[in-house]
Amino acid sequence: MVRLGDLAHARSGDKGNSANIGVVANDDVSFQWLRSHLTEAAVAAYLDPLEIGRVRRYELPHLRAFNFVIEKALAGGASRSLRLDTQGKSLGMALLELRLPALESLASSNTAETTR
């Protein structure tokens, strides 16, 4: 398994009752791998305990990035929600803890990067 945070960084925020999570891959290899594995379904399953709505993914290939829009992620939005994170600022950091099945080539390239 590989931790998303080892392949990318993220930033998140609110859009009314929806959250927006931007994920930017560290390199081209990671982006191509995440393109196949960091799916709407994977993000929806990971965030399911929050009782979220639909998850949509948008690709920004020239930036090696993805933008995820998560409907009903903020329990009403900043002024109505009783959640501690009413603006979704912690969702990006939480998503970086998502574990995805690793390919050998990806795992070995990350190990090489870490040892440099």
Secondary structure, DSSP 4 states (H G I P E B T S, - for coil): -EEGGGTEEEEEEEETTEEEEEEEESSHHHHHHHHHHS-HHHHHHHHGGG----EEEEEEGGGTEEEEEETT-STT-TTT--SS-TT-TTHHHHHTT-EEPPPHHHHHHHHHHHH-
